[in-house]
Amino acid sequence: MCSITVPPVVLQLLLLLSLASPATSCTEEEKRPLLQFLAGLSRDGGLAVSWRDDTDCCEWEGITCNGDGAVTELSLASKGLEGHITPFLANLTSLLCVDLSHNSFSGGLPPELMFSTSIIVLNVSFNQLYEALHELQPSVTTSRPLQVLNISSKQFSSEFPSATWKVMKNLIALNASNNSFTGHVPSSICLGSPSLSLLDLCYNKLSGDIPTTFGNCSKLKVLKAGHNNLSGILPVEIFRATSLEYLSFPNNGLQGELDGAHIVKLSNLATLDLGGNHFTGNIPQSIGQLKRLRELHLGCNNISGEVPSALSNCTHLISIVLNLNNFSGDLSKVNFSTLNSLKSLDLMGNTLSGIFPESIYTCSNLTALRLSTNHFHGEISSRIGNLKHLSFLSLADNSFTNITQAFHALKRCRNISALLIGGNFMNEAMPQDETIDSFQNLQMQMPMLKSNKTGIYLDPILLDLDLPIYQAPSLQYRIGSAWPKGLNLGQNKFTGVIPSEIGQLKELLYLNLSFNNLYGGIPQSICNLMNLQGLDLSNNHLTGAIPAALENLNFLSQFNVSNNDLEGPIPTSGQLSTFQNSSFDGNPKLCGPMLMHHCGSVEAAPVSIISAKQCSNEVIFAISFGVFFGVGVLYDQLVLSRYFG
């Protein structure tokens, strides 16, 4: 979520306001606009208890006055207020600060407040305002005192104003994020507001090019316009805004190459986020001159070449996200030992090769590391145990070898809670000793598949890192509750029976156990998975009858038990009767109206119920480590089974 940062000069002013204490009572002229505001509320959040006409309004909840009894601050954030914002508040001629954020105001923002002759801070974020912002009238030419305007997280869907900013010469911070504003980014915004320090326009529907006039924003420190429909290139003029500390345009349609000669002019840059665009070319070696750089996010582009060794000079880096590009070469050329502050490194989905870079083992503060889907090879060194804070590790889909050595090395990483190493160790056998018993923090109990209260199970460390889960470059999941809840353990060599405990995963939507060597019956407990939409148990050695209670799975739209040794009649009174005979092929002992083999009147087979005692520890172990190897792909790239695609 985009947020606003109030400049220090405004914070000092607000501090003075908070220390103000009235020497006299407020006048009727001050009280009247406040009572008109109260009358316009459909829900007052209990304000009426405090805002009584027979009391001093300087003592009312949310009101601050100066020594003359004039109202200077109206602070009513998160009060549960509903209704319209009255323009009569502009009659409070000493009013400096208005904070009505995190309520349920509807309608529009009165222009009398935006163009007030006294208000310097106006925050109406997180409401339900939807009417178009009023554009500046041609007759208005006098500069307004407004310094901070926060209109984020509402429902504005009109064209973003352009002429308004011509009279906002004192504007320091503007947050219009999380709306649906259309049109172009106004080129006049810096010309009219030379003191602008923060501009946040992310999560809108703005289009067109990035204005070249941003080069005139000599005091601009934060520029955020991600998640829009902007196109074109990064204009070279933008690099004249040398005060920039935060430059963020992710998830747009920008293209071109990073200009090494110009990027070094942003010597104060701490965050560069251009991910999710169409940038090409290489990362210039001159990026190493950005000594204050803390976050580098260039994922989901078409950038190629080697990861520049000059990144070693950016010793304050905390996060490097270069996933889903075309980087190649040997990552060992980057000396990670100089990056002592690094917490997150994401290089997933490139064509990097060579051995695991030894210098990464010196990044003692690393908490998330993703090198999956590359061409790394060799063994995992025991030095990985030096990464004492490592919580998320994904090395899936490479060519690592020696699985026994890998487990011995990885068990030293005591804080790992997510380990994804599938797609390696080809044709190697799983260790049979106690090697894997030391992974005490690994979440194999799959709590998110048991309950819809996923938030309590999520590791906040991982959520703070910019490691989204991808199904495709254009489709990413950043919160656990958004992930499709599936368990894909298909196409392995699992043996034993299907454990009845699988019925505890009541939030499961897709279950694929196909192409294994499982035997025994279909456990009755699967019938508890009432949200199940896809079930594939095909190509195993399952026996017994199909549980009749499967017909109660009303959301089941994909079903396959073909090529087993099931027997008896197919239940025909509910959901299973909707599937074609291909769902049951390869079971010669099955009978039913959808098959060539119809059931006789004397044929009846008992329902097969597998008790929990029949599920051996070895099978539970196999299912658990299926999460390592099967669900690793699900978590890392969210590639669901082809049978459920």
N, C-alpha and C positions, 0 to 999 in steps of 0.2 A: 504494500500500500504506500502510495506517495504521501509525504508529510511536509509540513511547512516548518522552517527554522526561522524564528524571530530574531532579527539582527540585534546586536548588543545595545544600540542606542535606544531601540524600542523597549527592550527589557528594563533599561534604566528608568525610562519614563513610567512603565507600568509599576515598577517598584515604588516610585514616588507617589503614584496614585494609591497604591495599597497602604501607604503610610499616612495618607491624608486623613484628617479628622475634622469634622464640622465644628465650627465655633458657634454657628447660628443655625436655626431651623430652616428647612427649605421653604421657599415661597410658593404661593398658589400657582404662579407661572411655571414653576418646576414640577409641581405635583400633577398638574392637569395632563400633560402629554403622557405621563406614566400611567395614569388611570385610563386614558384612551387606549394605550397599548394593552392594558389588562382586559379592557372590555372587548378587544378584538380576538381574545383567546377562546377557543372552544374547550380546551383543557388547560387549567392554570397551574397544575402541579403543586397546588397548595399555596400559591402566592397570595391568594386573597386573604389568607389568615394573617399575613404580615402586612400586606399593602392595604391598610385601612385609611380611609379619608381623614379620620380623626387623630392620626398619629403623624409624627415627623417623617417625611419620606426619606430623609437621610439615614434613618434607622431601619428602613425596609430591607428585606432580603435581596442581596445582589446589587445594592445601590451604594455608590461611594460619592461623597460630596467634598468640595473644597472648603476652605475656611470661611467663604462667603455664603455657604449653604447652597451653592449651585451644584447640580449633578454633573459629575465628571466621568463616571464609569457605570455601565450597565453590564453586569456579568451574571448571565443566567444559563450557562452551559449545562447540559445533561439534567434538565429539570422536568422532562416529560411534558413540555409545552406543545400545544397544537393550536392551529389557527393561522391567521395572516399577520405579517409584520406590518404594523401601522406606520405610515410616513410621518405621523405626528412626533415621533421621537426626534426628528430633525429640528423641532422647535426648542429643544434643549440646547441652547447656544453655547454652553460650556462643556458639552459632552465630548469627551476625547476617545473613549474606548467602548466598543459595543461587542460583546461576545454572546451570541445566541446559538452556538454550535451544539451539535448532538441533541437536537430536539426533532419535532415533527412539523415544523412550519411548512405551509404549502403556499401556492400562488407565486408571487414574484418578489424580487428584492426592490423595494422602493428606490427610485433614483434619487430621492431627497437625501437618502443616507449615503449613497455612493458619492454624491456631489455636495455633501455637507460642507459648510464653511468652518467646521470645528473638528469633526471626527478624524482621527489619525490612524486608528486601528479598528477594522471592521471584519468580524469573523462570524460567518453564517454557514460554516461547513457542516456536513452531515445532517442535512435536513431534506425536505421533499419539495424544494422550490423547483418550479418547472417553467414558469413564464420566461420569455426572452429577456435578456438583460437590455436595459434601455441604452440606446446609442446616444452619444453626445449630441446635443442640439447645437446648430451652427451659431446660435446667439451666445452660447457659453464659451467664453474665452479666458476668464480669470482662472488662474491656477488654483487647484484645490489642495488642501493640506494632507490628504490621505497618504499614509506611508505603508500600511500593511492591509492587504485585502485577501481574505481567504474565502473562496466560494467553491471549495472542492467537495466532492462526494455528494452531489445532488443530481437532479434530473434535467439540467439544462440541455436542450437539444437544438438550440438556435445557432445562427452563425456567430462566430466569435467577434466581439466588437473590435473596431479598428480605430475610429476617430476618438473614442473615449480617452485614450491614453495621451492625447495631445495636451490635456489640461492636468494630467497627473504627474507634474514635474517633481513632486516630492516622493513618489512611490519608491519604496525600497524592496518590498516583497509582494509578489503576486502568485497565489496558488489557485489555479483553476482546474486542477486535475480531477480525474474520475467523474467526468460528465460525458456529454455526447455532443460537444461543440463541433460545428462543421466550419467549412471555409478554410482560409489560409491563415498562417501565423502572421499577424500584422507587422509590416515592415516599420511602422512608426513607433513601435513599443519602446525601443531604446532611444529614439530621437526625442520622444516626448518625455521620457523618464530617465534622465541621465544618471540618476543615483541608484537605479535598479541593481539590487544585489542578488535577488533570488527570483527565478521564473520557473514555475512548474506547470506544464501543460500536458502531462502524460495521461494516458487512458482517456483519449477523446477520439474524434473522427476527423481531425484536421488533415488537410491534404496540401499538395503543392510543394514548392521548394523551401528550403531553409533560407530565411531572409539574409542577404549579405550585410544588412545594417546591424546585425548582432556584433559586428566588428567595432561599432561605436559604443558598445556597453563596457566602458572602461572600468566600471566597478562591479560588473557581474561576476559572482562567485559560483552560483549554482544555476545550471541550465538543464532542465529535464523536459523532454518532449517524447518520451518513449510510448510505444503502443498507440500509434496513430497511423495515418496513411501517407506520411511524408515521403517524397521521392527526390530524385536528383542526387547531387553529391554534397559532401561537406564543403561549403564555400571556403576558400582560402582566407576570406575576410574574417571568419570566425576566430582565426588564430591571432587576430589583433587584440582580442579580449583577454589580455594576459593575466588578469586577476582570477580567471576561471580555476576553480578547485574541483568542480563536479560537472562533467560533461556527459550527458546520458541521452541517447537516441535509440534505445533498443526496440526491436520489433516494429520496424517501419519498412520502407522499400528503398532505402538509400543504397547507393552503389559507388563505384570508384575504388581508388586505392588510398591507403594511408600515406600521406606525404611526409616523409621523414624530415625534410628541410623545414616544414612549417610546424610540425607537432612539437618540436623542441622549444618553440616560443611559449608554450603553456607550461612554464617552469613550476607553477604552483599546483599543477594538476595532481589530485589525490585519487580521483575515480574517473576512469574512462570506460564507458559502457556503450558499445555499438553492436551488441549481439543481435542476432535475428534479422539481419539485413542481407545485402547482396555484395558486400565488399569482396574485392579480389586482390591479387598481388600478394606481397609479403608483408610481414611486420618489420618495419625498418629497424636496423641496429641502433639508430639514434634514439629509440625509445628508452635506452639505458640512461639517457641524460635526464629523464624525469625522476629526479631523486626523491620526490615526495609521493610518488605513486604508491597507493595502497591497494587499489582494486583495478584489475584489468579483465574486462569481460568482452570477449570478441567471439563468443560461441555462435554456432548456426550461421556461418557465412560461407564464402568460397575462398578463403584465404589459404595460400599454399606456401611451399618452401619449408625451411627449417624453423623451429622455434628459436628465436634469436638468443644467442649466448649472452647478449648484452643485458638480458633481464636480470642477470646476476648482480648488476649494478643498482637495481631498484630494491635496495635493502629493506625498505619499509613495506614491501608487498605482503598483504594478508590473504588475498584471494586472486587466483589466476584461473580463468574459465575460457578455454580455447576449444571446447568440444565441438564435434560435428563440423569440421572443416576439412581441408586437404593437406594438413601438415605431414611432412615426411622427414626421413633422416633419423639420426641418432640423437635421442634426447640427452644422452650423457654429456653433450657439449655444453649444456647449461649447468653451471655450478650452483646447485641449490644450497650449498653449505653457507652461502652468504645471506640466505633468506630466512633468518632466524624467527621472523614473525609470521611466516606463512602458515595459514590454517586450512586453506582449501585449495586443492589443485585438481582441475578437471580437464582431461585431455581425451575423453571418450570419443570414439568414432572418427579417427584419423588413420593415417597409414604410417605411423611412427614405428621404428624397428630398433633392433639392438637388444641389449640386456637391460634389466631393471636398473635405472641410474643409481649408482651407489651413493651419490651425494644427497639423495632424497632422505636417506636414513639419518641425516644430521638435522632435519627440520623437526626439532623436538616438540614444536607446538602444533604440528599438523593434526587436524581432527577429521578431515575428509579427503580421501584420495581416490580418484577414478581414472584408471588407465585402460578401461575395457575397450574392446573392439579396435585393436591395433595389431601390430605384428611383433610384439615383444616376445623374447624367448629366453631360455636359460632357467636357472633355478632361483627360488626366492631365498634370499640370504637370511640367516638368523639375526642379522643386524636390524631387520625390520622391527625387532623388539625394542629398539631405541625410541620408537614412536609411541611414547607412553600415553599420549592423549588421543590416539587414533580410535575413532568410533565408527567411521564408515570407510570400508575398503572394497573396491570393485576392480578386479583384474580379469573379469570374464572375457571370453572370446579372444584369447591370444594363443601363444604356443608355449606356455610354461610347462616345465617337466619336473619329475620327481615329486609326486604328491606327498609321499611320506616326509620328505625334507620340508615341504611347504607347511604341513601341519605342525611339525616340530618348531618351525620358525614362527608361525602365526600364533601359536598358543602363548607366546610371550607378550602379545599385544592384549593385555588384560582388559582394556576398555572397549574392545570391538563389540558392537551390538548389531552390525550389519556387515556380513561377509559374503561377497559374490565372486566366485572363482570358477563358475561353470565354463565349458568350452575350452578347457585346458587338459593337460595330463591324459592325452588320448591313449587308449588301450592300456592304461595303468590300473592296477587293482587298488581298491580302498584299503587303507591300513587296517589290520586286524587286531592291533594292540590297543593300549589305553591312550594312544596319541591324541585322540580327539576329545578326551574327557575333560580337558582343561578349559574349554570355551564356555565359561560359566555365564557370561553376559549375553551370549547369542540368544536372540528372540526366536526360538523355534516353536513356541506354543501358539503362534499365529493369532494374537489377540484381536487384530483387526478383522479377522474372519469369524470371530466368535461373537463380537458385539459391534453395534453401530456407534458406540461411544469411543470413536478412534482417537479423539484428541488426547485422552488421558494416557495413551500408550506411546505417543510420538515423542521421540527424543528431541528436545528443544534445540540441542546443538545442531542437529541436522537441518531443522527448519530455518535456522539462522543462516545457513550456508546456501549459496546459490547453486544447488544441484537439483534441478528439476528432473522429473521422470518423463521420458519421451516415448511416444508411440510413433511419431514422425516429427521432423523438424518443426512443422507447423502446429503440432498438437503436443502440449506439454502439461504436466500435472505438477503443481507446486504444493498441494496439501494432500495429506494422506486420505482424507475423506473423499477425494475426487478420483482415486485410483479404482479402476474396475477390479472387483474382488474375485479373482480367479486363482485356481491352483492347478498348474499344468505340470504334471510329472510324466507325461507321455514320452514314448520312445526311449525308454531306459531299459535296464535289465533287472528290475525289481522282482522279487519272488515273494512267496508267502500269501497270506490272505489280506483282504482289505480290512483295516482295523475299524471296529465299530465306533471308535472315538471320532471318526470323521463326521459323524452326525452332530458333533458339538459346534461345527463351523457353520452356524446358522445364518451368517451373512453372506455365505458363498453364493456367487452367481454362476460360475463356470467351474466344472470339475472334469479334468482330463487325466485318466490313468491308462490310456490306450497303449498298445504295442509294448507290453511288458510280459512277465511270466507269472502273473498273479493267478491264484487258484482259489478254490472254495466258493462259497455263495456270495451273492450280492447282499451286503448287510442291510437289515431292516432299518438301521439308523439313518441311512441316506434319505429315507422318507421324511426325516425331520428338517431337511434343507428346503424350507418352503419358499425361499427366494430363488431357487435354482432355475436358471434359464437354459443351461447346456450341460449335458452329461454324456461323456464318452468313455465307455468301458470296453471298447472293441479290441479284438486281437490280443486276448489273454487266454486263460484256461479255466474260466469261471464255470461253475456247475450249479445245479439246482434250479429252482424256479425264479421267475421274475417277481419280486414282491408286489402284491396287488396294491399296496398303499402308495406305490409310485404314481398311481393315477391321480393322487391328490396334489401333485406338484403342478399347480395351475399355470405357472409361468414358464413351464418347460416347453421350449420351442425347438430344441436340438437334442436328439437322443440317438445313441448308437451303442448296441451291444453285439454287433456282428462278430462272427468268427470266434466263438467261444464254444462251450459244450452245455449250454443251458437247455432246460427241458420243461415240458408241461405247457399249459395254455397261456397265451399272452393275454393279460387283463384287457378287456375291451369295453368297459363301461365308462371310461374317462379319457384322460389326456393321452395315454399310450395308443389309443385307437386312431389318433390323428396322424401317426407316422407311417411312412411307406415301408414295404417289405425289405428295402435295403437296410433299414435300421436293425433288422433281425437276421439277415443272411448268415449262412455259415453255422447255424445251430440246428442240425437235422432233427433233434428231439423236440424242438419247439413246434407248437401248432397254434393256429388262429385263422380268422377269416381273411387276414391280409396276406397269408402265406398259401402256398400250394397245398400244404399239409393241414387239413382241417381237423379240429379236435372231435373225438368221439365222445359219446355220453358217459362212458365208463372211465374216461381219462381224467385223472385229477392228480395234481402234484402238490405236496405240502409246501407252504411258504418257507423259504430258507431264511433262517435267522442265525446269524453268527454272533456268539456272545463275546464279551470283552476278553474273557479268559482264553478264547481261542486265538487271540491276536498276540503273537509272541513278541518279546522285546526286540528281537531282531527285525521284525517288520516295522515296528514303530520307529526303530532306529533308521531304517531305510527311508521311511516317509519323511522323517525329520531332515535327513541329509539330502532328500530330494529338494528341500528348500534351498540348500546350498547350490545344487547343480541345475535343478529345473526352474525354480522360481527366481533364481539369479537373473535370468533373462527377463522374467516378468517385471521384477523390480527395477532393473537397470534400464531397460529399453521399452518395457511394456509391450512385448511382442506376444500376443495371445496365440494359442494353438491354431494351426491352420484349419482345424476342424470346427473351431468356434469363430473363425474370422468372418 
